[in-house]
Amino acid sequence: MNHNHSNLPNAINLNRAFIIGIAINALYVILELLAGIYYNSLSLISDAGHNLSDVAALALALLAFRLTKVKPNSKFTYGYRKSTILVSLTNSVVLFIAIGGIIWESISRINHPVILQGIPIAIVASIGIIINFISAMLFFKDKEKDLNVKGAYLHLMADAAVSLGVVISGIFIFFFHIYWLDLVMSLVIVLVILYSTWYLFKDSLVLTLDGVPKGIDFNKVVSEIKELEGVLDMHHLHVWAISTSQNALTAHILIHPKTHMEQLNRIKLNIKHKLEHLNIQHATLEFETADDKCCDTNSIFDKST
């Protein structure tokens, strides 16, 4: 059962938004990195790493969007959607390595401070505010229609705020010659990257191990299904991610032995309808009666395990 079709994002516009967002942010990463190296600004180099995570996040969201269109085949029965999880995990590991490099450079600069030009740093960071704001506006219209789109929008707006911090530090460096502000700002950016990367790593690792996806309350799924008319009990329930944007479930549903086919179909549709509201798009259900209920020794509902 499908619903809210009118609330789905426009595929063509969204695809274009992702491509434009990736392109302008990638160009800015190159500009900011070169400027950071030229002006010896660790905060610009750190922010370039932060904006690189924007490019990776947008590319991942675009990949997930594109892979949902790839048809399954006899070898990959879910298509290639799981690859989005592997890309997410790889992205987090690469960001951890980048964080290590920035921290190492920060430590070396504590003992060897450098004289910086504040105005060029502020100008380059100002461009970053504009780039991030324009990129965020590309997703503004559809941000409430798709979780990946909303995540991209919020991430870009947050990065505009980080670039504003670099602008302020550049101005202070120019007027007051407080050169250590560049080091402090680079460490603040590192903390921001570390915070988001840690959750990206943790969430993608859970999905790689077929854990319950973030945002899905396992106990709520159980209770809401068991409350539906015609459902007596359930067991052998598994919830996992097909991709970073789609989730699946399998379950054994216990029904009354005298349930006829029309009632069974209605129970099945009601369960799938409820699961869609719980962000579970694919469900495989097996119906049983008390007379033929299986013995599932691996179920978390089995108190003996």
Order of alpha helices (4+ residues) and beta strands (2+ residues): alpha-alpha-alpha-alpha-alpha-alpha-alpha-beta-beta-alpha-beta
